[in-house]
Structures are given as structure tokens and as C-alpha cells.
Amino acid sequence: MALSTPASATTERTKPRKARRIRRALFVLGAVVLVGTVAIEVLLRTIVGMGDPPLYDTSPTWEYAVRPGVYKRFGNTLSVNRWHMRSPDIEQRKTDPRELRILVMGDSVVNGGSPTDDRELATALIEASLTKELARPVRVLNISAGSWGPTNVLEYLKAYGTFDADIGILVLNSIDYGDEPTYAPLGAEMPTQRPWLAIQEGLANYVPRAIQKLTGGAPTQDTDTNPPAERGGRTLASIGAIVTRLRTDSIRVVGVQHLRREMEIKKSPLIGHAKIGAQLGALNVPVFQTDSWFRAHDADAPSVWRDDVHPSAAGQRGLAVVLSEAVKAALALPVPDRVLQAPPPAPAPAKP
């Protein structure tokens, strides 16, 4: 007669087997998670371009600007020189008297941001075309940062000077009226330190934006389209101070006004457009508009717009057309008499 196995003994033998199965399952799950995480990290870095965001430096005067360096982003190269310009490096003073130096000052419209490669920028395009057309060396200095207003530009010029320039082009849009520095801590979209992981950057910056967009909770961009007159007056005063500073250094000044597609071109210009235009007119600054070119090419494919305000790579070519017209008009202006004064000490450039 066969002896029966006690139930307690069977239970004792199955416990180690269940424990081994659980450990194996956890090991497999951990391996899948690890491999998946590595794959996502590699994908975000090599295909999407995350993990190497442009970093920002802050200042108690000009507020913030992109830190000097070369960044690879979304398949694009972003080069920022030691003076925080979206331009190749340059000395503060000319070494060639034939060189024509042009300052182009503004915000993200001029800067282009991560979606725009160095070669696609309007400032790079006109540097190449004008060098050929004028048969002389031309350097176009892109002094800009996302969401900068006139006061940021003014404080930058106070800090770093005007680089021996011949022409200054101030590129403004309606929201610049009343746009003042806040000097608040920078958000995740303007990092001051490089993230350890591309995944970390995505979770901190892009995932919250995607959730807001999907849920309809994303804040409307630039809702303050009719700021208090007092605040608007201060930014108009900054525009006046920029023009005065440039003319003091014998720089011919022109202005360019850029209208937004949905908000203005398809509707009507905001109050800031008229206010800024009137201020430039009162200062005898010739003004050029971008809206005619963008209206004429609004249906082009690929689109000349990246969003409501920013030109795409194709749109940067249109901005270059307007900037070239502005440069040629500036060359016909008389050179302002240089005000004799002791030059300020040269500030130390930002460390790369």
C-alpha cells in the first residue's frame, strides 16, 4: 500500500517554487523596465533631441539670456557666442574698417529658438546676402532672447555696449508694449542646469504642457494685450532710451514691426502696434512692417508660420527680406554725430 504524503509537506515544497516564480517575474519585469527606460532615453536624445537644452544665465539687469555654447536640439544647431548673441563669436571692436556691423535686437521672433537652425535664421541669411551684394564684410549680430522686451534690450546694451555697430534694427511686436522684466525665478522651459536624463527633461517640461493642452487647461499666450498705460509708457521710454543710446554711438536706427497671424493679421492690430509705431515715428525712426510679406505667403507650403507669432524656417526667409530692406534704408540715413564722452570700461564676456 502506497504511503500518502502529508499535506503540510506538499505545502512546504510549493512555497519555494512560488517564491522562485515571483523572483523570476520581478527580474523579468525589472529587465523590461530597464531596457525600456534606456531605449526611451536613447530615442529622446538621438531622435527627438532632448537632454541638451539651451541653458540660461540670469542677471539683475537684463534678466536672462541663453548661456554661451553650442547646443544640438531637435536636429538643429544653436550657437550662442560669449556675448549671449545667437551669432558666431565677435570682438567688441572692428579690426577691419570696411566691415559693416548690424545689430538686430528683439525677442524669440529674431532668436528663432530651438526649432530654428543657425543657418535658417534671418540674421544669418542677410549676413551672407549683404556681404555678396555690398561687396564688403558684413556682420549681423543677433541680440535676442525669448520673451525679451525693450527694457531687456536696453539693459543688455548698457551692460555690453553697441559693438562698434553701424546700423541698429529694433524688431518689435505689439506685446512688447507693456512687457517689462519680472526678475522672477525661471521656469522649467528656461533651465539653468543640464538635466541628468532626457526623460527627466521631458517629464519636467513637456509632459505638463501636453497634459494642459489635452485637458484644455493650457494658458492663453500673451493674454495681456492691453496693459495699463503706465506700464506701457515705461516700455515706450525704454524704446526711446535704446534709440538715444544707439545714436549716441553714431549708429543709424530703423525699426521693424511684426504682427501676429491669428491675433492681428486675421483680425486687427493690437493697441501696442499703434503705440510702438507712434513712438518710433516721434523719434524719426523709419519703420518697416512684416505683415505684407506674411500675408502674401500665408498659404505657402511649407507654412511660413510655426505658430501664431513665430516664423518657421520659411518665414525666417521672409523676415530676412524685410530686414534687408531696413538695412538698405538705414545706409541712406545720415550718420548721427558721435557724442564725445569717455568710453565705458569693457565688461567681461560671459564664460562659456
Stockholm file with secondary structure:
# STOCKHOLM 1.0

chainA/1-352         MALSTPASATTERTKPRKARRIRRALFVLGAVVLVGTVAIEVLLRTIVGMGDPPLYDTSPTWEYAVRPGVYKRFGNTLSVNRWHMRSPDIEQRKTDPRELRILVMGDSVVNGGSPTDDRELATALIEASLTKELARPVRVLNISAGSWGPTNVLEYLKAYGTFDADIGILVLNSIDYGDEPTYAPLGAEMPTQRPWLAIQEGLANYVPRAIQKLTGGAPTQDTDTNPPAERGGRTLASIGAIVTRLRTDSIRVVGVQHLRREMEIKKSPLIGHAKIGAQLGALNVPVFQTDSWFRAHDADAPSVWRDDVHPSAAGQRGLAVVLSEAVKAALALPVPDRVLQAPPPAPAPAKP
#=GR chainA/1-352 SS CCCCCCHHHHHHHHHHHHHHHHHHHHHHHHHHHHHHHHHHHHHIIIIICTTCCCCEEEETTTEEEECSEEEEETTEEEEECTTSCSSCCCCSSCSCTTCEEEEEEESHHHHCCTTSCGGGSHHHHHHHHHHHHHTSCEEEEEEECTTCCHHHHHHHHHHHCCTTCSEEEEEEEGGGTTCCCCCCCCCTTSCSSCCSCHHHHIIIIIHHHHHHHHHTCCCCTTCCCSCCHHHHHHHHHHHHHHHHHHHHTTCEEEEEEECCIIIIITTCCCHHHHHHHHHHHHTTCCEEESHHHHHHTTTCSSCSBSSSSCBCHHHHHHHHHHHHHHHHHHHTSCCCCCCCCCCCCCCCCCCC
#=GC SS_cons         CCCCCCHHHHHHHHHHHHHHHHHHHHHHHHHHHHHHHHHHHHHIIIIICTTCCCCEEEETTTEEEECSEEEEETTEEEEECTTSCSSCCCCSSCSCTTCEEEEEEESHHHHCCTTSCGGGSHHHHHHHHHHHHHTSCEEEEEEECTTCCHHHHHHHHHHHCCTTCSEEEEEEEGGGTTCCCCCCCCCTTSCSSCCSCHHHHIIIIIHHHHHHHHHTCCCCTTCCCSCCHHHHHHHHHHHHHHHHHHHHTTCEEEEEEECCIIIIITTCCCHHHHHHHHHHHHTTCCEEESHHHHHHTTTCSSCSBSSSSCBCHHHHHHHHHHHHHHHHHHHTSCCCCCCCCCCCCCCCCCCC
//
